[in-house]
Amino acid sequence: MGEEAAHHSWPRKLTRGRFLVEVDNSGWMYTLSLKKPQLLQGLIELLGARHIKDLSFRIGEKEKKDA
């Protein structure tokens, strides 16, 4: 999805083939949801079909790292 999407979304976890991505607002959740089939296919090509079965999005907050 590009660099701009990377600033607004981040991977959270992979559990039983479900890859969860958190986003910082509902606009990005909607935008990424529209691209879900393409994003899911890209993940399957990258990681393999046995590892990725579904992709979901939720609104969350990026963890802040202490400097």
Distance bins in CASP14 RR format, pairs under 12 A and 6 or more apart:
PFRMAT RR
TARGET T0000
AUTHOR 0000-0000-0000
RMODE 2
METHOD distances of the structure
MODEL  1
1 7 0 0 0 0 0 1 0 0 0 0 0
1 8 0 0 0 0 1 0 0 0 0 0 0
1 9 1 0 0 1 0 0 0 0 0 0 0
1 21 0 0 0 0 0 1 0 0 0 0 0
1 23 0 0 0 0 0 1 0 0 0 0 0
1 28 0 0 0 0 1 0 0 0 0 0 0
1 31 0 0 0 0 1 0 0 0 0 0 0
1 32 1 0 0 1 0 0 0 0 0 0 0
1 33 0 0 0 0 0 1 0 0 0 0 0
1 34 0 0 0 0 0 1 0 0 0 0 0
1 35 1 0 0 1 0 0 0 0 0 0 0
1 36 0 0 0 0 0 1 0 0 0 0 0
1 38 0 0 0 0 1 0 0 0 0 0 0
1 39 1 0 0 1 0 0 0 0 0 0 0
1 42 0 0 0 0 0 1 0 0 0 0 0
1 43 0 0 0 0 0 1 0 0 0 0 0
1 55 0 0 0 0 0 1 0 0 0 0 0
1 57 0 0 0 0 0 1 0 0 0 0 0
2 8 0 0 0 0 0 1 0 0 0 0 0
2 9 0 0 0 0 1 0 0 0 0 0 0
2 28 0 0 0 0 0 1 0 0 0 0 0
2 31 0 0 0 0 0 1 0 0 0 0 0
2 32 0 0 0 0 0 1 0 0 0 0 0
2 35 0 0 0 0 0 1 0 0 0 0 0
2 39 0 0 0 0 0 1 0 0 0 0 0
3 9 0 0 0 0 0 1 0 0 0 0 0
4 24 0 0 0 0 0 1 0 0 0 0 0
4 28 0 0 0 0 1 0 0 0 0 0 0
4 31 0 0 0 0 1 0 0 0 0 0 0
4 32 0 0 0 0 0 1 0 0 0 0 0
5 21 0 0 0 0 1 0 0 0 0 0 0
5 23 0 0 0 0 1 0 0 0 0 0 0
5 24 0 0 0 0 0 1 0 0 0 0 0
5 27 0 0 0 0 0 1 0 0 0 0 0
5 28 1 0 0 1 0 0 0 0 0 0 0
5 29 0 0 0 0 0 1 0 0 0 0 0
5 31 1 0 0 1 0 0 0 0 0 0 0
5 32 1 0 0 1 0 0 0 0 0 0 0
5 34 0 0 0 0 0 1 0 0 0 0 0
5 35 0 0 0 0 1 0 0 0 0 0 0
5 39 0 0 0 0 1 0 0 0 0 0 0
5 57 0 0 0 0 0 1 0 0 0 0 0
6 21 0 0 0 0 0 1 0 0 0 0 0
6 23 0 0 0 0 0 1 0 0 0 0 0
6 24 0 0 0 0 0 1 0 0 0 0 0
6 28 0 0 0 0 0 1 0 0 0 0 0
6 32 0 0 0 0 0 1 0 0 0 0 0
6 62 0 0 0 0 0 1 0 0 0 0 0
7 23 0 0 0 0 0 1 0 0 0 0 0
7 24 0 0 0 0 1 0 0 0 0 0 0
7 25 0 0 0 0 0 1 0 0 0 0 0
7 28 0 0 0 0 1 0 0 0 0 0 0
7 62 0 0 0 0 1 0 0 0 0 0 0
8 21 0 0 0 0 0 1 0 0 0 0 0
8 22 0 0 0 0 1 0 0 0 0 0 0
8 23 1 0 1 0 0 0 0 0 0 0 0
8 24 1 0 1 0 0 0 0 0 0 0 0
8 25 1 0 0 1 0 0 0 0 0 0 0
8 26 0 0 0 0 0 1 0 0 0 0 0
8 27 0 0 0 0 1 0 0 0 0 0 0
8 28 1 0 1 0 0 0 0 0 0 0 0
8 29 0 0 0 0 1 0 0 0 0 0 0
8 30 0 0 0 0 0 1 0 0 0 0 0
8 31 0 0 0 0 1 0 0 0 0 0 0
8 32 0 0 0 0 1 0 0 0 0 0 0
8 57 0 0 0 0 0 1 0 0 0 0 0
8 59 0 0 0 0 0 1 0 0 0 0 0
8 60 0 0 0 0 0 1 0 0 0 0 0
8 61 0 0 0 0 0 1 0 0 0 0 0
8 62 0 0 0 0 1 0 0 0 0 0 0
9 19 0 0 0 0 0 1 0 0 0 0 0
9 20 0 0 0 0 0 1 0 0 0 0 0
9 21 1 0 1 0 0 0 0 0 0 0 0
9 22 1 0 0 1 0 0 0 0 0 0 0
9 23 1 0 1 0 0 0 0 0 0 0 0
9 24 1 0 0 1 0 0 0 0 0 0 0
9 25 0 0 0 0 1 0 0 0 0 0 0
9 27 0 0 0 0 0 1 0 0 0 0 0
9 28 1 0 1 0 0 0 0 0 0 0 0
9 29 0 0 0 0 1 0 0 0 0 0 0
9 30 0 0 0 0 0 1 0 0 0 0 0
9 31 0 0 0 0 1 0 0 0 0 0 0
9 32 1 0 0 1 0 0 0 0 0 0 0
9 33 0 0 0 0 0 1 0 0 0 0 0
9 35 0 0 0 0 0 1 0 0 0 0 0
9 39 0 0 0 0 1 0 0 0 0 0 0
9 55 0 0 0 0 0 1 0 0 0 0 0
9 57 1 0 0 1 0 0 0 0 0 0 0
9 58 0 0 0 0 0 1 0 0 0 0 0
9 59 0 0 0 0 0 1 0 0 0 0 0
9 60 0 0 0 0 1 0 0 0 0 0 0
9 62 0 0 0 0 1 0 0 0 0 0 0
10 19 0 0 0 0 0 1 0 0 0 0 0
10 20 0 0 0 0 0 1 0 0 0 0 0
10 21 1 0 0 1 0 0 0 0 0 0 0
10 22 1 0 1 0 0 0 0 0 0 0 0
10 23 0 0 0 0 1 0 0 0 0 0 0
10 24 0 0 0 0 1 0 0 0 0 0 0
10 28 0 0 0 0 0 1 0 0 0 0 0
10 32 0 0 0 0 0 1 0 0 0 0 0
10 57 0 0 0 0 0 1 0 0 0 0 0
10 58 0 0 0 0 0 1 0 0 0 0 0
10 59 0 0 0 0 0 1 0 0 0 0 0
10 60 0 0 0 0 1 0 0 0 0 0 0
10 61 0 0 0 0 1 0 0 0 0 0 0
10 62 1 0 1 0 0 0 0 0 0 0 0
10 63 0 0 0 0 1 0 0 0 0 0 0
11 18 0 0 0 0 0 1 0 0 0 0 0
11 19 1 0 0 1 0 0 0 0 0 0 0
11 20 1 0 0 1 0 0 0 0 0 0 0
11 21 1 0 1 0 0 0 0 0 0 0 0
11 22 1 0 0 1 0 0 0 0 0 0 0
11 23 0 0 0 0 0 1 0 0 0 0 0
11 39 0 0 0 0 0 1 0 0 0 0 0
11 43 0 0 0 0 1 0 0 0 0 0 0
11 46 0 0 0 0 0 1 0 0 0 0 0
11 47 0 0 0 0 0 1 0 0 0 0 0
11 52 0 0 0 0 0 1 0 0 0 0 0
11 55 0 0 0 0 0 1 0 0 0 0 0
11 56 0 0 0 0 0 1 0 0 0 0 0
11 57 0 0 0 0 0 1 0 0 0 0 0
11 58 0 0 0 0 0 1 0 0 0 0 0
11 62 0 0 0 0 0 1 0 0 0 0 0
11 63 0 0 0 0 0 1 0 0 0 0 0
12 18 0 0 0 0 0 1 0 0 0 0 0
12 19 0 0 0 0 1 0 0 0 0 0 0
12 20 1 0 1 0 0 0 0 0 0 0 0
12 21 1 0 0 1 0 0 0 0 0 0 0
12 22 1 0 1 0 0 0 0 0 0 0 0
12 23 0 0 0 0 1 0 0 0 0 0 0
12 55 0 0 0 0 0 1 0 0 0 0 0
12 56 0 0 0 0 1 0 0 0 0 0 0
12 57 0 0 0 0 1 0 0 0 0 0 0
12 58 1 0 0 1 0 0 0 0 0 0 0
12 59 0 0 0 0 0 1 0 0 0 0 0
12 60 0 0 0 0 1 0 0 0 0 0 0
12 61 0 0 0 0 0 1 0 0 0 0 0
12 62 0 0 0 0 1 0 0 0 0 0 0
12 63 0 0 0 0 1 0 0 0 0 0 0
13 19 1 0 0 1 0 0 0 0 0 0 0
13 20 1 0 1 0 0 0 0 0 0 0 0
13 21 0 0 0 0 1 0 0 0 0 0 0
13 22 0 0 0 0 1 0 0 0 0 0 0
13 56 0 0 0 0 0 1 0 0 0 0 0
13 58 0 0 0 0 0 1 0 0 0 0 0
14 20 1 0 0 1 0 0 0 0 0 0 0
14 21 0 0 0 0 0 1 0 0 0 0 0
14 43 0 0 0 0 1 0 0 0 0 0 0
14 47 0 0 0 0 1 0 0 0 0 0 0
14 48 0 0 0 0 0 1 0 0 0 0 0
14 51 1 0 0 1 0 0 0 0 0 0 0
14 52 1 0 0 1 0 0 0 0 0 0 0
14 53 0 0 0 0 0 1 0 0 0 0 0
14 54 0 0 0 0 0 1 0 0 0 0 0
14 55 0 0 0 0 0 1 0 0 0 0 0
14 56 0 0 0 0 0 1 0 0 0 0 0
15 51 0 0 0 0 0 1 0 0 0 0 0
15 52 0 0 0 0 0 1 0 0 0 0 0
15 53 0 0 0 0 0 1 0 0 0 0 0
15 54 0 0 0 0 0 1 0 0 0 0 0
15 56 0 0 0 0 0 1 0 0 0 0 0
16 50 0 0 0 0 0 1 0 0 0 0 0
16 51 0 0 0 0 0 1 0 0 0 0 0
16 52 0 0 0 0 0 1 0 0 0 0 0
16 53 1 0 0 1 0 0 0 0 0 0 0
16 54 0 0 0 0 1 0 0 0 0 0 0
16 56 0 0 0 0 0 1 0 0 0 0 0
17 40 0 0 0 0 0 1 0 0 0 0 0
17 43 0 0 0 0 1 0 0 0 0 0 0
17 44 0 0 0 0 0 1 0 0 0 0 0
17 47 0 0 0 0 1 0 0 0 0 0 0
17 48 0 0 0 0 0 1 0 0 0 0 0
17 49 0 0 0 0 1 0 0 0 0 0 0
17 50 0 0 0 0 1 0 0 0 0 0 0
17 51 1 0 0 1 0 0 0 0 0 0 0
17 52 1 0 1 0 0 0 0 0 0 0 0
17 53 1 0 1 0 0 0 0 0 0 0 0
17 54 1 0 0 1 0 0 0 0 0 0 0
17 55 0 0 0 0 1 0 0 0 0 0 0
17 56 0 0 0 0 0 1 0 0 0 0 0
18 40 0 0 0 0 0 1 0 0 0 0 0
18 43 0 0 0 0 0 1 0 0 0 0 0
18 51 0 0 0 0 0 1 0 0 0 0 0
18 52 0 0 0 0 1 0 0 0 0 0 0
18 53 1 0 0 1 0 0 0 0 0 0 0
18 54 1 0 1 0 0 0 0 0 0 0 0
18 55 1 0 0 1 0 0 0 0 0 0 0
18 56 1 0 0 1 0 0 0 0 0 0 0
18 57 0 0 0 0 0 1 0 0 0 0 0
18 58 0 0 0 0 0 1 0 0 0 0 0
19 32 0 0 0 0 0 1 0 0 0 0 0
19 36 0 0 0 0 0 1 0 0 0 0 0
19 39 0 0 0 0 1 0 0 0 0 0 0
19 40 0 0 0 0 1 0 0 0 0 0 0
19 42 0 0 0 0 0 1 0 0 0 0 0
19 43 1 0 0 1 0 0 0 0 0 0 0
19 44 0 0 0 0 1 0 0 0 0 0 0
19 46 0 0 0 0 0 1 0 0 0 0 0
19 47 0 0 0 0 1 0 0 0 0 0 0
19 48 0 0 0 0 0 1 0 0 0 0 0
19 51 0 0 0 0 1 0 0 0 0 0 0
19 52 1 0 1 0 0 0 0 0 0 0 0
19 53 0 0 0 0 1 0 0 0 0 0 0
19 54 1 0 0 1 0 0 0 0 0 0 0
19 55 1 0 1 0 0 0 0 0 0 0 0
19 56 1 0 0 1 0 0 0 0 0 0 0
19 57 0 0 0 0 1 0 0 0 0 0 0
19 58 0 0 0 0 0 1 0 0 0 0 0
20 29 0 0 0 0 0 1 0 0 0 0 0
20 32 0 0 0 0 0 1 0 0 0 0 0
20 43 0 0 0 0 0 1 0 0 0 0 0
20 52 0 0 0 0 0 1 0 0 0 0 0
20 54 0 0 0 0 1 0 0 0 0 0 0
20 55 0 0 0 0 1 0 0 0 0 0 0
20 56 1 0 1 0 0 0 0 0 0 0 0
20 57 1 0 0 1 0 0 0 0 0 0 0
20 58 1 0 0 1 0 0 0 0 0 0 0
20 59 0 0 0 0 0 1 0 0 0 0 0
20 60 0 0 0 0 0 1 0 0 0 0 0
21 28 0 0 0 0 1 0 0 0 0 0 0
21 29 0 0 0 0 1 0 0 0 0 0 0
21 31 0 0 0 0 0 1 0 0 0 0 0
21 32 1 0 0 1 0 0 0 0 0 0 0
21 33 0 0 0 0 0 1 0 0 0 0 0
21 35 0 0 0 0 0 1 0 0 0 0 0
21 36 0 0 0 0 1 0 0 0 0 0 0
21 39 0 0 0 0 1 0 0 0 0 0 0
21 40 0 0 0 0 0 1 0 0 0 0 0
21 43 0 0 0 0 1 0 0 0 0 0 0
21 52 0 0 0 0 0 1 0 0 0 0 0
21 54 0 0 0 0 0 1 0 0 0 0 0
21 55 1 0 0 1 0 0 0 0 0 0 0
21 56 1 0 0 1 0 0 0 0 0 0 0
21 57 1 0 1 0 0 0 0 0 0 0 0
21 58 1 0 0 1 0 0 0 0 0 0 0
21 59 0 0 0 0 0 1 0 0 0 0 0
21 60 0 0 0 0 0 1 0 0 0 0 0
21 62 0 0 0 0 0 1 0 0 0 0 0
22 28 0 0 0 0 1 0 0 0 0 0 0
22 29 0 0 0 0 1 0 0 0 0 0 0
22 32 0 0 0 0 0 1 0 0 0 0 0
22 56 0 0 0 0 1 0 0 0 0 0 0
22 57 1 0 0 1 0 0 0 0 0 0 0
22 58 1 0 1 0 0 0 0 0 0 0 0
22 59 1 0 0 1 0 0 0 0 0 0 0
22 60 1 0 1 0 0 0 0 0 0 0 0
22 61 1 0 0 1 0 0 0 0 0 0 0
22 62 1 0 0 1 0 0 0 0 0 0 0
22 63 0 0 0 0 1 0 0 0 0 0 0
23 29 1 0 1 0 0 0 0 0 0 0 0
23 30 0 0 0 0 1 0 0 0 0 0 0
23 31 0 0 0 0 1 0 0 0 0 0 0
23 32 1 0 0 1 0 0 0 0 0 0 0
23 33 0 0 0 0 1 0 0 0 0 0 0
23 56 0 0 0 0 0 1 0 0 0 0 0
23 57 1 0 1 0 0 0 0 0 0 0 0
23 58 1 0 0 1 0 0 0 0 0 0 0
23 59 1 0 1 0 0 0 0 0 0 0 0
23 60 1 0 0 1 0 0 0 0 0 0 0
23 61 0 0 0 0 0 1 0 0 0 0 0
23 62 0 0 0 0 1 0 0 0 0 0 0
24 31 0 0 0 0 0 1 0 0 0 0 0
24 32 0 0 0 0 0 1 0 0 0 0 0
24 57 0 0 0 0 0 1 0 0 0 0 0
24 58 0 0 0 0 0 1 0 0 0 0 0
24 59 1 0 0 1 0 0 0 0 0 0 0
24 60 1 0 0 1 0 0 0 0 0 0 0
24 61 1 0 0 1 0 0 0 0 0 0 0
24 62 1 0 0 1 0 0 0 0 0 0 0
25 31 0 0 0 0 1 0 0 0 0 0 0
25 32 0 0 0 0 0 1 0 0 0 0 0
25 57 0 0 0 0 0 1 0 0 0 0 0
25 58 0 0 0 0 0 1 0 0 0 0 0
25 59 1 0 0 1 0 0 0 0 0 0 0
25 60 0 0 0 0 1 0 0 0 0 0 0
25 61 0 0 0 0 0 1 0 0 0 0 0
25 62 0 0 0 0 0 1 0 0 0 0 0
26 32 0 0 0 0 0 1 0 0 0 0 0
26 33 0 0 0 0 0 1 0 0 0 0 0
26 57 0 0 0 0 1 0 0 0 0 0 0
26 58 0 0 0 0 0 1 0 0 0 0 0
26 59 1 0 0 1 0 0 0 0 0 0 0
26 60 0 0 0 0 0 1 0 0 0 0 0
27 33 0 0 0 0 1 0 0 0 0 0 0
27 34 0 0 0 0 0 1 0 0 0 0 0
27 57 0 0 0 0 0 1 0 0 0 0 0
27 59 0 0 0 0 1 0 0 0 0 0 0
28 34 0 0 0 0 0 1 0 0 0 0 0
28 35 0 0 0 0 0 1 0 0 0 0 0
28 57 0 0 0 0 1 0 0 0 0 0 0
28 58 0 0 0 0 0 1 0 0 0 0 0
28 59 0 0 0 0 1 0 0 0 0 0 0
28 60 0 0 0 0 0 1 0 0 0 0 0
29 35 0 0 0 0 0 1 0 0 0 0 0
29 36 0 0 0 0 0 1 0 0 0 0 0
29 56 0 0 0 0 1 0 0 0 0 0 0
29 57 1 0 1 0 0 0 0 0 0 0 0
29 58 1 0 0 1 0 0 0 0 0 0 0
29 59 1 0 0 1 0 0 0 0 0 0 0
29 60 0 0 0 0 1 0 0 0 0 0 0
30 36 0 0 0 0 0 1 0 0 0 0 0
30 57 0 0 0 0 1 0 0 0 0 0 0
30 59 0 0 0 0 0 1 0 0 0 0 0
31 39 0 0 0 0 0 1 0 0 0 0 0
31 57 0 0 0 0 1 0 0 0 0 0 0
32 38 0 0 0 0 0 1 0 0 0 0 0
32 39 1 0 0 1 0 0 0 0 0 0 0
32 40 0 0 0 0 0 1 0 0 0 0 0
32 55 0 0 0 0 1 0 0 0 0 0 0
32 56 0 0 0 0 0 1 0 0 0 0 0
32 57 1 0 1 0 0 0 0 0 0 0 0
32 58 0 0 0 0 0 1 0 0 0 0 0
32 59 0 0 0 0 0 1 0 0 0 0 0
33 39 0 0 0 0 1 0 0 0 0 0 0
33 40 0 0 0 0 0 1 0 0 0 0 0
33 55 0 0 0 0 1 0 0 0 0 0 0
33 56 0 0 0 0 1 0 0 0 0 0 0
33 57 1 0 0 1 0 0 0 0 0 0 0
33 58 0 0 0 0 0 1 0 0 0 0 0
33 59 0 0 0 0 0 1 0 0 0 0 0
34 57 0 0 0 0 0 1 0 0 0 0 0
35 41 0 0 0 0 0 1 0 0 0 0 0
35 42 0 0 0 0 0 1 0 0 0 0 0
35 43 0 0 0 0 0 1 0 0 0 0 0
35 55 0 0 0 0 1 0 0 0 0 0 0
35 57 0 0 0 0 0 1 0 0 0 0 0
36 42 0 0 0 0 0 1 0 0 0 0 0
36 43 0 0 0 0 0 1 0 0 0 0 0
36 54 0 0 0 0 1 0 0 0 0 0 0
36 55 1 0 1 0 0 0 0 0 0 0 0
36 56 0 0 0 0 1 0 0 0 0 0 0
36 57 1 0 0 1 0 0 0 0 0 0 0
37 43 0 0 0 0 0 1 0 0 0 0 0
37 44 0 0 0 0 0 1 0 0 0 0 0
37 54 0 0 0 0 0 1 0 0 0 0 0
37 55 0 0 0 0 1 0 0 0 0 0 0
38 44 0 0 0 0 0 1 0 0 0 0 0
38 45 0 0 0 0 0 1 0 0 0 0 0
38 55 0 0 0 0 0 1 0 0 0 0 0
39 45 0 0 0 0 0 1 0 0 0 0 0
39 46 0 0 0 0 0 1 0 0 0 0 0
39 52 0 0 0 0 0 1 0 0 0 0 0
39 54 0 0 0 0 0 1 0 0 0 0 0
39 55 1 0 1 0 0 0 0 0 0 0 0
39 56 0 0 0 0 0 1 0 0 0 0 0
39 57 0 0 0 0 1 0 0 0 0 0 0
40 46 0 0 0 0 0 1 0 0 0 0 0
40 47 0 0 0 0 0 1 0 0 0 0 0
40 48 0 0 0 0 0 1 0 0 0 0 0
40 49 0 0 0 0 0 1 0 0 0 0 0
40 51 0 0 0 0 0 1 0 0 0 0 0
40 52 1 0 0 1 0 0 0 0 0 0 0
40 53 0 0 0 0 1 0 0 0 0 0 0
40 54 1 0 0 1 0 0 0 0 0 0 0
40 55 1 0 1 0 0 0 0 0 0 0 0
40 56 0 0 0 0 1 0 0 0 0 0 0
40 57 0 0 0 0 0 1 0 0 0 0 0
41 47 0 0 0 0 0 1 0 0 0 0 0
41 48 0 0 0 0 0 1 0 0 0 0 0
41 49 0 0 0 0 0 1 0 0 0 0 0
41 52 0 0 0 0 1 0 0 0 0 0 0
41 55 0 0 0 0 1 0 0 0 0 0 0
42 48 0 0 0 0 1 0 0 0 0 0 0
42 49 0 0 0 0 0 1 0 0 0 0 0
42 52 0 0 0 0 1 0 0 0 0 0 0
42 55 0 0 0 0 1 0 0 0 0 0 0
43 49 0 0 0 0 1 0 0 0 0 0 0
43 51 0 0 0 0 1 0 0 0 0 0 0
43 52 1 0 1 0 0 0 0 0 0 0 0
43 53 0 0 0 0 0 1 0 0 0 0 0
43 54 0 0 0 0 1 0 0 0 0 0 0
43 55 1 0 0 1 0 0 0 0 0 0 0
43 56 0 0 0 0 0 1 0 0 0 0 0
44 50 0 0 0 0 1 0 0 0 0 0 0
44 51 0 0 0 0 1 0 0 0 0 0 0
44 52 1 0 1 0 0 0 0 0 0 0 0
44 53 0 0 0 0 1 0 0 0 0 0 0
44 54 0 0 0 0 0 1 0 0 0 0 0
44 55 0 0 0 0 1 0 0 0 0 0 0
45 51 0 0 0 0 0 1 0 0 0 0 0
45 52 0 0 0 0 1 0 0 0 0 0 0
46 52 0 0 0 0 1 0 0 0 0 0 0
47 53 0 0 0 0 0 1 0 0 0 0 0
47 55 0 0 0 0 0 1 0 0 0 0 0
END
